[in-house]
Amino acid sequence: MFENLEDILIKYEDLNAELASPDVTSDQNRFRKLMKEQSDLTPLVEAYTQYKKANQDIADSLEMLDEENDEEMRDMLKEELSSAKAKVAELEEKIKILLLPKDPNDDKNVIVEIRAGAGGDEAALFAAELFRMYSHYAESRRWKVEVVNAEETGIGGMKEVEFMVTGQGAYSVLKYESGVHRVQRVPETESGGRIHTSTASVAVMPEAEDVEVHIDEKDIRIDVMRASGNGGQCVNTTDSAVRLTHYPTGIVIYSQTEKSQIQNKEKAFALLRAKLYDLECQKAHDAEADARRSQIGTGDRSEKIRTYNFPQGRVTDHRIGLTLYKLDKILDGDIQEILDACIAADQAAKLAKMNDN
């Protein structure tokens, strides 16, 4: 696994030399491409440089131990040797993770779709809470959130909501949120105090570029209409809402959040591209069933991934067996601990698979 690291180090040094060239800085596309390559390699190069130093420290300590007779100095050298060995073991694990094949979608923006499931109005209220949770999390990361379409219930709930999250690496963490989320609580309308269970499904799709998804004009029907709303300023007086119908798949996209028809059309096409790209990704995962089972967050959309239990103030992620007793904070967007645990579990599963091979 480590034999190609010297080649990577040479490539990194060549990249730095090329980036310093005046010819490259005058070509912005080439400059951006090289900068991204450099950025992707930097963590691995830094870890490998530290790894080489720690190994050299081991060699130096062993050599000095052979020559040293003073017991006090020998004890100090043994401590340094032990510390360097621990550092090497730690860096070996870090490098293994950095060498894992990277998901090509990880750096992309995402489109998230939340739909209320079983539970009627209670499910719609839960779907709205999940939307707020992701919005607050995105804000904490300084990511931009744009709603493409939302169908509200009028009592603060959402039957469905589709929104874009724009930010570096958004897909790399939010992809773990795909699946069925379950809530257990006593609804305000429940006089008997019985706990009800409701669900909402979350689909996280990487934003797709034109070059990744070809949409034939003859496969699309575009309808324009007036946006619907709850009245007052929410209702447009012009035909700005856009509905796209994709004949081959039957996918229908509705976008009405912008006052401009052009902007709504752009958002609708962005969502359609993401859905078509996601369909292709799902087909690939179906064809690689073993790989799909070994990963977290890229599997079956019908899988129940998490339960939010209000009576106990508990949130449990069933895929990784993690339970946290800070429901209020999590619903307010504090989900980094869950995401970090999912990433760690995913990496561990991939490392185990790599070792088996």
Residue, then its C-alpha position, 0 to 999 in steps of 0.5 A: m500500500f505504501e510503495n507508491l508514496e514516494d511517487i506521490l511525493i515527487k508528483y506533489e513537488d512537480l505540481n508545486a513547481e508547475l504552479a510557480s510557473p508564469d505560464v500556468t498562472s496566466d491560464q486560469n482553468r489550468f491553474r484551478k485544476l492544478m490547485k485542486e490536485q495540490s489541495d487533494l494531495t496535501p493531507l497525504v503528503e504531510a502525513y507521509t512526511q511525518y511518517k518518514k520522520a517518525n521512522q527516522d527517529i526510530a532508527d536514530s534512537l536504536e542506533m544511539l541505544d547501541e552506543e549509549n551506556d548511561e542508564e539515564m540517557r538510555d531510559m530517555l532514548k527508550e521513551e523517545l523510541s516508544s513515542a516514535k513507534a506509536k507515532v508510526a502506528e498512528l500515521e500508518e492508519k491515517i495514511k491508509i484512510l487517505l489512500l482509500p478511493k475517493d468518492p468522485n462526488d464528495d466535493k459536489n454541492v447537493i440537492v436534498e429532498i425530504r418527503a413526509g411519510a407515514g403519520g399524516d400531519e405529524a409526519a409533515l411537521f417532522a419533515a419541516e423539522l428535518f429541513r430546519m435541522y439541515s438548514h441550521y447545520a448548513e449555516s454553521r458550515r457557511w454553506k448556502v441553502e436555496v429552496v427549489n420547491a416546497e409543499e407546505t401543510g398550512i400548520g407549519g408542516m411540509k409534505e415535501v421540500e427540495f433544496m440545494v446546499t452549496g458548499q465545499g464538500a457538502y456531499s461528502v458529509l450529507k450523503y450519510e443522511s439518505g434514508v428513512h428518519r423516524v420520530q416517536r412523540v406524543p402529538e399535541t392533538e393526542s389527548g390520551g398521551r399516547i406516543h405516535t411514530s411517524t416517518a420522513s424520507v431523506a434523499v441526498m443527491p450530488e449536483a450534476e453538471d451538463v457534461e455528466v447528464h445529457i437531457d434530450e430536448k424532445d424528452i422534456r415538456i416545459d409548462v409555466m404557470r402561476a406559483s401557488g401559495n398561502g395568499g398575500q405576497c406568497v402568490n405571484t401575479t405572473d407565470s413564473a413557476v416552472r414544471l418539467t416533465h421528463y418522459p423517459t423516467g416520468i420524473v416531474i419537477y416543480s420550481q416556484t420559489e423565485k420570482s423569475q421564470i428563468q431562475n425557476k427553470e434553472k433550478a428545475f433543470a438542476l434538480l432534474r439533472a441531479k435526479l437522473y444522475d442519482l438514478e444512474c448511481q443507484k443502478a451502479h450500486d445495485a450492480e455492486a451489491d457487495a460494495r453497497r452493503s459495505q458502505i454507509g449512506t449510499g445504500d437503500r433509500s428505504e432503510k430506516i437509519r435514525t430514530y428521534n425519540f422525544p420522551q427520552g430526548r434520544v437520537t439513535d442512528h441504527r446503522i452504527g449503533l450510536t445513541l445521543y441524549k441531546l435531541d434538542k441540539i441535534l434538531d437545531g442542527d448540531i449533527q456533526e458528531i453523528l456525521d463524524a461517526c458515520i464517516a469513521a464507520d464507513q472508513a473502517a468498513k472500507l479498510a476492512k474490505m481492503n484488508d480482506n482483498 
